[in-house]
Amino acid sequence: MPGTHSLLSPSSASRWLRCTPSARLEESFTDKAGEAAAEGTLAHSLGELLIKNQLKLISKAVFNKEFKAIKENKFYDAAMQEHAENYAAYVLERFSEAKSHTPDAVLYLEQRLDMTRYVPEGFGTGDAVIIANGVLDINDLKYGKGVTVFAENNPQMKLYALGALDEFDFMYEIHTVRMTIFQPRIDNISTWELPVSELRAWAEEELKPRAALAFDGGGDYTPGAHCQFCRAKATCKANADFNLEIAKHEFKAERLMSDDEIADVLNRAPLFTAWLSAVLEHALDQAVNHGKRWPGFKLVEGKSNRVYTDEEKVAEFLIKEHKYSEDIIYQPRKILGITAMEKALGKGVFASTLNGYIIKPPGKPTLVPISDKREEINSNESAIADFS
Ligand code: SF4
């Protein structure tokens, strides 16, 4: 669950393990995760509350009071309710399955986990930890939907597992850790398990020395895809050098780029464009909010459109004073878009009531690397060739 973060937080471990100096560098930048983090925190609280209520760990009065507070939060909506219910149902099912194997199965919710044996000042929160039959089953609710997160070899999950082992292995005999990421907004459930011995070997041989280096701000700046989650990404020199490599590409001396050269540009484009957007966003933010003047640039008003000062007064004036009918001055009523409707009804109700009314037209052709999991489509030319 999001909350106060340590310098080497589990959620950013995949970055600081690769680029060890990034953790210290990030300290001088503000965390802009704000709204998304607050929304995630609320979803976690709701999920936890629903589980506690189902297991009768809290009284009805406590449940009602906390549920009311959650429902009054600006981030609460029908979709969040449904996602939290799905998460709660998933955890309860795992727990009841564990109990069917052994009555000694235990469940810990929102458990604070200490990882300081491997990571200086390292701590995190295990959303739902189930222990049964020598298996430590750690479940993590992810409310984000921008990036699909997988459990396999996921450093954050391995850190949680290590923290949970330190917390519980003196009470229980644990030989295996199972890690699950539950990402309800994109229907992603990803599970991975490994023996405790392998996890501990990774922790000693890889994690511990890298974490010590990261804590001291040592090591080499190592740019890559992980930079997109770094607060320093817009101004980090190593990231800039890495991305500007695209401009330094040594093209062959011919007049036109070769297929391989274009493919190389395509390959670098996603990271490059993300970096470019980050730099532009940073420069604008500094100029607008901090009075920064960039050499050779000035701040001006962008294009804007006319707006009514008061829509209701305009309508009243046209209807009453100028006798226009409502048909003329109002837009026709319009049904909510699919995403907004799904949010308003909740995913389950939306699917059960409107399934027969939804189609998914083919998407716009997009060029992606061969490794992408989507099926290849035929271009016009190859379709004609197939036909002839
Ligand atoms: S932007 Fe990338 S290279 Fe620079 S500090 Fe962050 S993770 Fe390291």
Residues whose N, C-alpha, C, O or C-beta is under 5 A from the ligand:
A	BS01	SF4	C19 S22 L25 Y221 T222 P223 H226 C227 C230 A232 K233 C236 A238 N239
